[in-house]
Each structure stands twice: as C-alpha cells, then as structure tokens.
Amino acid sequence: MQWIKSLYIILCIPLIFTSCKDEQKVTQENNTKDVVSTFYFIRHAEKDRSDPENVDPELNQRGLGRAMHWAEILNDVDLDVIYTTDYERTSMTAAPTAVKKELDVTYYEPQNVDIEQFKADNLGKKVLVVGHSNTTPEFVNKMIGEDLYYEMDDSDNGSLFIVQLVNGQATSQRLHINCNCPKER
C-alpha cells in the first residue's frame, strides 16, 4: 500500500511543475500581467458622544480599542497608503495602523474625490481608506461603479469593505468584524 502512495507522489510531482510552467508560458506568451489594486474601506471607530455640540469629537475608549484592533486585522496587509478625512475620529482610527506600518496619512475630502484619478493614483497598490457612515459606502459604490451599498447604521463601526480592481474590473465584499473592545462605562 505504501508503494502505491509513493508511486502516486512520484507521478503527480512532474504534473504539478508542468502545469505551473504551462501557466507561466501562457502569461509570458500573452505578455500580460494582471494589475491588482486592493482597497480596504472602514468607517471611523466609536466616537465620544458626551458633547452633542462637538462636530469633531475624538474616539471614546471603545473606539481606541477598535482602532488598535483594525491595526491588528490589517497587520499582514502590506499597505502602501492610508487615506482619511480630516476629522479627529478618522485620524485617530487610522493612527495605530499608520504607526505600525510606518506610513504617513493622506487627507481627502470625500465630496472632492475624482474617482478615476484616485484609481490611477493607486494603481497596483494596497490602500486603506477611513471615512464615515455616509461617505464610506458611497466611496465604495463609486469604486465598483454600482449602487450596491447604502449608508451605514450609526452603530456600525465594524464593517470592512474590500474592493479589488484587477485590470480595471471591480469586485467587492463587505465583512463585519466584531471587536471585543471594552465598552464605555
């Protein structure tokens, strides 16, 4: 019985390498290389709601925990750039990831983004974009060219939208990431 397994392995190994070589040849013959751009969109973490008059609050304790959690989640992603709106809550959400990745944050204004220029500027890159409950789904929709996602619930700070552009063709998915961050007292 052991010899049958050994024979099987001996016969399969050349097939595996032959298959890989054939794929490489096809790619080389066509002289094409897929250009992949990957965008990770999140909403800012939980903000401090103690002063309803404050239009630019910082994160609360739970939000700080979630910001750290995002940095852990994105740890294995080789990010090239991080974009955030110019608000305390978005900047603070991006900060742990930016520090961990040793990246500067680039500020953007959602209403002024030229989507085609944004795609061109980030061609072949891995990008984190931190926004708001209304701007994040809207930005994702513009990236994929369809109205698939709607304004997020005000309590939704754990959605992760992943948009991948492969040779200009968009795919997207939405993940819900739970955070066991400490709750406010």
Phi, psi and chi 1 to 4 in degrees:
 res  aa     phi    psi   chi1   chi2   chi3   chi4
   1 MET       -  -39.7 -168.4   65.5  159.1      -
   2 GLN   -62.4  -37.7 -177.4   63.7   28.0      -
   3 TRP   -66.4  -29.4   68.4  -87.8      -      -
   4 ILE   -67.0  -42.7  -67.9  174.9      -      -
   5 LYS   -62.4  -42.2  -71.6 -178.7 -177.4  176.0
   6 SER   -63.9  -42.7  -62.6      -      -      -
   7 LEU   -63.5  -42.0 -179.8   62.7      -      -
   8 TYR   -60.0  -46.5  179.2   75.8      -      -
   9 ILE   -62.5  -43.9  -68.8  171.6      -      -
  10 ILE   -63.0  -38.3  -69.3  169.5      -      -
  11 LEU   -75.7  -32.6  -68.3  173.7      -      -
  12 CYS   -78.8  -35.1  -73.3      -      -      -
  13 ILE   -56.9  -48.7  -71.4  175.8      -      -
  14 PRO   -61.9  -34.6  -21.4   30.0      -      -
  15 LEU   -64.7  -39.5  -69.1  174.7      -      -
  16 ILE   -62.7  -48.3  -67.8  168.8      -      -
  17 PHE   -67.7  -36.3  -73.5  116.8      -      -
  18 THR   -63.4  -42.9  -57.7      -      -      -
  19 SER   -61.4  -43.3  174.2      -      -      -
  20 CYS   -63.6  -42.0  -70.5      -      -      -
  21 LYS   -64.5  -40.1  -73.1 -179.5 -176.7  174.5
  22 ASP   -62.3  -41.3  -71.9  -16.6      -      -
  23 GLU   -62.6  -41.1  -78.1 -175.4   30.8      -
  24 GLN   -63.8  -40.9  -70.5  172.8  -10.3      -
  25 LYS   -62.2  -45.0  -74.2  179.6 -174.4  173.0
  26 VAL   -59.6  -45.0  169.7      -      -      -
  27 THR   -62.6  -43.1  -56.9      -      -      -
  28 GLN   -68.9  -39.8  -70.4  171.3   -6.5      -
  29 GLU   -64.0  -42.9  -74.2  172.1   10.0      -
  30 ASN   -77.0  -13.2  -67.0  -20.5      -      -
  31 ASN    52.6   37.7 -159.5   20.6      -      -
  32 THR  -117.6  147.4   59.7      -      -      -
  33 LYS  -134.1  128.6 -177.3  178.3  178.0 -173.8
  34 ASP   -66.1  133.0  -71.1  -21.4      -      -
  35 VAL  -103.0  115.8  176.9      -      -      -
  36 VAL  -113.8  125.9  179.5      -      -      -
  37 SER  -117.9  132.4  -53.5      -      -      -
  38 THR  -124.4  129.3  -53.4      -      -      -
  39 PHE  -119.8  130.6  -59.8   85.9      -      -
  40 TYR  -111.5  115.1  -58.1   87.3      -      -
  41 PHE  -108.6  128.3  -69.6   88.1      -      -
  42 ILE  -134.0  157.5   60.6  174.0      -      -
  43 ARG   -91.0  154.3  177.2 -169.4  178.9 -156.8
  44 HIS   -54.8  156.6   62.5   78.7      -      -
  45 ALA   -74.7  178.8      -      -      -      -
  46 GLU   -58.5  129.6  -69.8   83.8  -13.2      -
  47 LYS   -99.0  160.4   63.7 -176.0  176.2 -177.7
  48 ASP   -73.8  118.1  179.7   -4.0      -      -
  49 ARG  -106.5   16.0  -63.4  175.9 -175.7  -89.6
  50 SER   -68.0  -25.6   61.9      -      -      -
  51 ASP  -121.4   98.1  179.0    4.0      -      -
  52 PRO   -61.3  -18.2   -4.4    8.4      -      -
  53 GLU   -81.4  -16.7  -59.9  -63.6  -44.4      -
  54 ASN   -78.3  113.0 -174.3   -4.4      -      -
  55 VAL   -84.4   -9.0  -64.5      -      -      -
  56 ASP  -134.1   62.5 -168.5   15.0      -      -
  57 PRO   -75.3  158.4   29.3  -34.9      -      -
  58 GLU   -82.4 -179.5  -65.8 -176.3   -9.7      -
  59 LEU   -78.7  150.1  -62.8 -179.8      -      -
  60 ASN   -86.5 -176.5   62.1   23.7      -      -
  61 GLN   -59.3  -43.0  -76.2  -58.6  111.8      -
  62 ARG   -63.0  -40.3 -175.8  171.0  176.1   87.5
  63 GLY   -64.0  -39.9      -      -      -      -
  64 LEU   -62.5  -39.9  -68.4  170.1      -      -
  65 GLY   -63.9  -41.3      -      -      -      -
  66 ARG   -66.7  -39.6 -175.9  177.9  -59.1  -84.5
  67 ALA   -59.0  -41.4      -      -      -      -
  68 MET   -65.7  -37.7  -61.7  -67.5  -77.0      -
  69 HIS   -64.5  -41.4 -168.7 -135.1      -      -
  70 TRP   -59.5  -40.5  -78.3  125.0      -      -
  71 ALA   -61.5  -37.8      -      -      -      -
  72 GLU   -69.6  -43.6  -70.8  -57.8  -46.5      -
  73 ILE   -60.5  -40.3  -70.2  167.5      -      -
  74 LEU   -90.6    8.6  -63.7  166.5      -      -
  75 ASN   -54.8  -42.4 -172.8   52.2      -      -
  76 ASP   -88.3    2.5  -67.0  -27.8      -      -
  77 VAL   -92.9  124.6  177.7      -      -      -
  78 ASP   -81.7   77.3  -67.6  -32.9      -      -
  79 LEU   -65.6  144.1  -68.9  172.7      -      -
  80 ASP  -102.3  -30.2  -63.2  -64.5      -      -
  81 VAL  -154.6  150.7   63.9      -      -      -
  82 ILE  -126.8  127.2  -61.9  173.2      -      -
  83 TYR  -111.8  142.5  -68.9   93.4      -      -
  84 THR  -149.3  153.0  179.6      -      -      -
  85 THR   -72.3  163.1   59.0      -      -      -
  86 ASP   -89.4   62.5 -166.4    9.7      -      -
  87 TYR  -128.3  152.9  -74.6   88.0      -      -
  88 GLU   -57.1  -45.7  -70.3  -65.7  -33.6      -
  89 ARG   -67.2  -34.3   57.9 -167.5  175.6  -88.5
  90 THR   -78.3  -41.2   51.5      -      -      -
  91 SER   -61.8  -41.6  -64.2      -      -      -
  92 MET   -69.1  -30.9  -70.1  175.1   73.4      -
  93 THR   -68.5  -39.2  -58.8      -      -      -
  94 ALA   -77.7  -24.9      -      -      -      -
  95 ALA   -55.4  -49.2      -      -      -      -
  96 PRO   -61.2  -37.1  -23.7   33.5      -      -
  97 THR   -68.3  -43.5  -56.7      -      -      -
  98 ALA   -61.2  -43.5      -      -      -      -
  99 VAL   -64.3  -47.0  168.5      -      -      -
 100 LYS   -62.1  -37.7 -165.6  169.3 -153.2  169.8
 101 LYS   -91.0   -4.5  -59.4  -69.6 -175.6  179.3
 102 GLU    55.8   48.7  -62.3 -179.9   -1.6      -
 103 LEU  -119.2  143.2  -67.4  171.1      -      -
 104 ASP   -79.3  153.2  -70.0  -30.6      -      -
 105 VAL   -93.7  137.1  170.3      -      -      -
 106 THR  -105.9  127.2  -58.5      -      -      -
 107 TYR   -86.9  144.5  -67.8  101.0      -      -
 108 TYR  -138.3  157.5   75.5   98.6      -      -
 109 GLU  -112.5  113.4  -66.4 -179.8   21.4      -
 110 PRO   -52.5  -38.5  -21.5   29.4      -      -
 111 GLN   -72.2  -15.0   65.9  -82.9   12.0      -
 112 ASN  -109.9   10.8  -65.1  -27.8      -      -
 113 VAL   -77.6  123.3  172.9      -      -      -
 114 ASP   -85.8  105.1  176.2  -26.0      -      -
 115 ILE   -61.1  -39.5 -154.8   68.2      -      -
 116 GLU   -68.2  -37.6  -66.6  -51.5  -44.0      -
 117 GLN   -68.0  -39.3 -173.0   62.8   51.7      -
 118 PHE   -61.0  -44.8 -175.8   79.8      -      -
 119 LYS   -61.8  -44.9  -71.3  177.2 -176.4  179.5
 120 ALA   -64.3  -41.4      -      -      -      -
 121 ASP   -64.8  -24.4  -70.1  -14.2      -      -
 122 ASN  -115.7   22.5  -64.9  -69.0      -      -
 123 LEU   -59.9  125.9 -169.1   62.8      -      -
 124 GLY    76.8    9.7      -      -      -      -
 125 LYS  -106.2  167.7  -65.5 -179.3 -179.7  177.4
 126 LYS  -112.3  121.8  -67.4  179.6 -178.6  159.8
 127 VAL  -128.6  134.4  178.6      -      -      -
 128 LEU  -103.8  132.1  172.5   62.2      -      -
 129 VAL  -125.0  121.4 -179.2      -      -      -
 130 VAL  -108.4  124.9 -176.5      -      -      -
 131 GLY  -138.5 -143.2      -      -      -      -
 132 HIS  -128.8  174.1  -55.1  -91.7      -      -
 133 SER   -61.5  -30.5   60.5      -      -      -
 134 ASN   -94.8  -33.9   59.0  -24.1      -      -
 135 THR   -81.5  -31.8   65.1      -      -      -
 136 THR   -64.3  -54.0  -62.0      -      -      -
 137 PRO   -62.4  -35.6  -14.1   22.3      -      -
 138 GLU   -63.2  -42.3 -176.6  179.4  -48.7      -
 139 PHE   -63.9  -44.7 -156.4  151.8      -      -
 140 VAL   -60.0  -45.6  171.2      -      -      -
 141 ASN   -58.2  -40.7  -73.0  -20.9      -      -
 142 LYS   -65.7  -37.6  -72.6  179.1 -178.6  177.6
 143 MET   -65.4  -38.3  -67.7  -67.7  -69.6      -
 144 ILE   -93.5   -9.6   63.5  175.0      -      -
 145 GLY    75.2   26.2      -      -      -      -
 146 GLU  -154.9  157.6   62.1  179.6  -66.0      -
 147 ASP   -91.6   79.4  -71.2  -28.0      -      -
 148 LEU   -98.0  -33.1 -175.5   60.6      -      -
 149 TYR  -113.5  144.7  -57.6  105.4      -      -
 150 TYR  -116.1  166.7  -59.9   96.9      -      -
 151 GLU   -48.0  137.7 -171.4  167.8  -41.1      -
 152 MET   -79.5  149.2  -60.1  164.2   69.6      -
 153 ASP   -61.5  145.9 -174.5   85.1      -      -
 154 ASP   -61.4  -21.7 -167.1   47.1      -      -
 155 SER   -91.6   -1.4   64.0      -      -      -
 156 ASP   -88.6   97.7 -178.1   -3.6      -      -
 157 ASN  -112.8    7.9  -60.9   92.5      -      -
 158 GLY  -117.9   12.0      -      -      -      -
 159 SER   -82.3  136.8  -76.7      -      -      -
 160 LEU  -122.2  116.2  170.0   62.9      -      -
 161 PHE   -98.4  130.3  -61.2   85.3      -      -
 162 ILE  -118.1  119.2  -56.9  171.8      -      -
 163 VAL  -113.1  128.6  173.7      -      -      -
 164 GLN  -120.8  130.0 -144.0  170.1   35.6      -
 165 LEU  -109.6  116.0  -60.1  175.0      -      -
 166 VAL  -114.2  112.2  179.7      -      -      -
 167 ASN    51.5   37.8  -61.6  -30.5      -      -
 168 GLY    87.8   -9.9      -      -      -      -
 169 GLN   -90.3  126.4  -64.3  -62.3  -45.6      -
 170 ALA   -97.0  140.0      -      -      -      -
 171 THR  -130.5  155.6   59.4      -      -      -
 172 SER  -146.8  157.5   70.1      -      -      -
 173 GLN  -149.7  156.6   61.1 -178.7  -41.2      -
 174 ARG  -124.3  124.4 -179.4 -179.4 -170.3  171.3
 175 LEU  -112.2  148.8  -55.3  174.7      -      -
 176 HIS  -110.6  116.2  -64.2  -80.5      -      -
 177 ILE  -104.1  116.8  -50.8  -65.0      -      -
 178 ASN   -78.8  148.3  -69.4  -34.8      -      -
 179 CYS  -128.0  124.6 -179.8      -      -      -
 180 ASN   -88.3   43.1  -65.9  -33.5      -      -
 181 CYS   -75.1  151.2  -52.2      -      -      -
 182 PRO   -62.7  138.7   16.8  -23.8      -      -
 183 LYS   -81.6  156.1  -63.7 -166.3 -173.0  -86.3
 184 GLU   -65.7  147.4  -74.9  -64.7  -63.2      -
 185 ARG   -94.1      -  -65.3  178.0 -167.2  179.0
